[in-house]
Amino acid sequence: MPSSIIRRLGPVLLACFALGCHRDPVSAPLAAPATLDGVASANATVHLVAIEGGCWVLETSGDKYEPVNLPLQYRVDGLRVYVEFNSAPSNATKCMVAPLVSITRIRAG
């Protein structure tokens, strides 16, 4: 009996894994403190995540975002910034640790 269940569920689980049946971080809504015309703004801290050679993440008071265009001068682990951003196209990155965002404006602070 258990082997028949495994035979039935095996293809389903395999398909789920292959198709990525999980919460899609790319399509997750932005939950930044303020939004205006689809652009979110937040105070954040820049962090380097040690995955796949390193990935940069913006961490706000309640969320994390993976910027696709973080300028080099802001790639400093622990740097506090004010950032304006919007959802990035759903291109995959090597880390996929948070929803992808495109920075429209950033400054240290």
Backbone torsions as a table, in degrees:
resi	resn	phi	psi	omega
1	MET	NA	-50.7	179.5
2	PRO	-59.8	-35.2	-179.5
3	SER	-68.1	-31.2	177.6
4	SER	-69.2	-34.4	176.8
5	ILE	-67.2	-43.2	179.1
6	ILE	-63.0	-41.6	178.5
7	ARG	-62.7	-34.7	179.8
8	ARG	-77.3	-40.4	-176.9
9	LEU	-82.8	-24.2	-178.2
10	GLY	-52.3	-55.0	179.6
11	PRO	-61.6	-34.6	178.9
12	VAL	-66.0	-46.9	179.0
13	LEU	-64.4	-39.9	177.9
14	LEU	-63.1	-45.1	179.1
15	ALA	-63.7	-40.7	179.3
16	CYS	-62.0	-44.6	178.2
17	PHE	-64.1	-46.0	-177.8
18	ALA	-65.3	-36.2	-178.1
19	LEU	-89.0	-3.9	178.0
20	GLY	73.7	52.7	179.7
21	CYS	-77.2	76.6	178.0
22	HIS	-150.5	172.9	177.8
23	ARG	-62.9	122.4	-178.7
24	ASP	-80.6	108.2	-177.2
25	PRO	-64.4	-24.1	-178.3
26	VAL	-70.1	-40.6	-176.7
27	SER	-91.9	1.7	178.0
28	ALA	-65.4	140.1	-178.0
29	PRO	-67.6	148.0	175.7
30	LEU	-75.0	132.1	-178.6
31	ALA	-118.6	40.5	180.0
32	ALA	-72.8	161.6	-176.7
33	PRO	-59.4	-33.1	-177.5
34	ALA	-142.0	143.4	175.4
35	THR	-133.3	147.4	177.9
36	LEU	-147.5	118.2	-180.0
37	ASP	53.3	40.8	177.6
38	GLY	81.8	-1.3	178.2
39	VAL	-102.4	126.6	178.1
40	ALA	-96.4	151.2	176.1
41	SER	-133.8	147.0	-177.5
42	ALA	-164.3	154.7	164.8
43	ASN	-83.7	137.8	-175.9
44	ALA	-146.8	166.9	173.6
45	THR	-118.6	132.8	178.4
46	VAL	-82.0	131.9	178.0
47	HIS	-132.7	144.2	172.8
48	LEU	-96.7	121.2	178.7
49	VAL	-99.2	125.9	-175.0
50	ALA	-82.4	68.2	176.5
51	ILE	-128.3	135.3	174.7
52	GLU	50.1	43.2	178.4
53	GLY	88.5	-1.8	176.3
54	GLY	110.7	133.3	177.3
55	CYS	-136.6	144.5	179.5
56	TRP	-95.0	138.6	-178.4
57	VAL	-133.1	143.1	171.2
58	LEU	-101.9	122.3	-179.1
59	GLU	-111.5	117.2	176.6
60	THR	-93.0	-172.3	-178.5
61	SER	-63.1	-24.0	-179.0
62	GLY	-134.9	-5.6	-175.1
63	ASP	-139.8	166.7	174.0
64	LYS	-124.4	145.7	178.0
65	TYR	-136.9	145.0	177.8
66	GLU	-105.3	106.2	-178.7
67	PRO	-74.6	138.4	178.5
68	VAL	-89.9	-9.5	-175.2
69	ASN	-141.4	43.2	178.6
70	LEU	-68.5	118.6	-179.6
71	PRO	-60.4	149.0	-176.7
72	LEU	-55.7	-39.7	-176.2
73	GLN	-68.0	-13.4	178.0
74	TYR	-102.2	5.0	178.7
75	ARG	-86.1	68.8	-178.9
76	VAL	-130.5	114.6	-178.4
77	ASP	-59.8	126.6	179.1
78	GLY	92.0	-2.9	-179.5
79	LEU	-68.7	129.3	176.0
80	ARG	-87.2	133.4	-177.9
81	VAL	-138.4	160.2	165.7
82	TYR	-108.3	129.5	-172.7
83	VAL	-135.6	142.9	170.9
84	GLU	-116.7	135.7	-174.4
85	PHE	-154.7	167.5	172.6
86	ASN	-140.7	171.5	-179.4
87	SER	-60.4	136.6	177.3
88	ALA	-90.1	157.2	173.9
89	PRO	-54.3	153.9	-172.8
90	SER	-78.5	44.3	173.7
91	ASN	-76.7	139.7	179.6
92	ALA	-76.2	149.2	173.2
93	THR	-117.4	174.0	-178.2
94	LYS	-72.4	-20.3	-176.6
95	CYS	-102.3	-47.4	-177.8
96	MET	50.4	53.2	-179.1
97	VAL	-99.0	-10.1	-177.9
98	ALA	-162.6	168.1	176.7
99	PRO	-59.0	139.6	179.6
100	LEU	-78.7	134.8	178.1
101	VAL	-132.0	154.8	174.9
102	SER	-112.0	124.4	-177.8
103	ILE	-78.6	129.4	175.7
104	THR	-101.6	-26.8	178.0
105	ARG	-157.4	142.0	178.9
106	ILE	-150.7	144.8	173.8
107	ARG	-150.3	149.7	177.5
108	ALA	-67.4	147.0	178.9
109	GLY	160.3	NA	NA
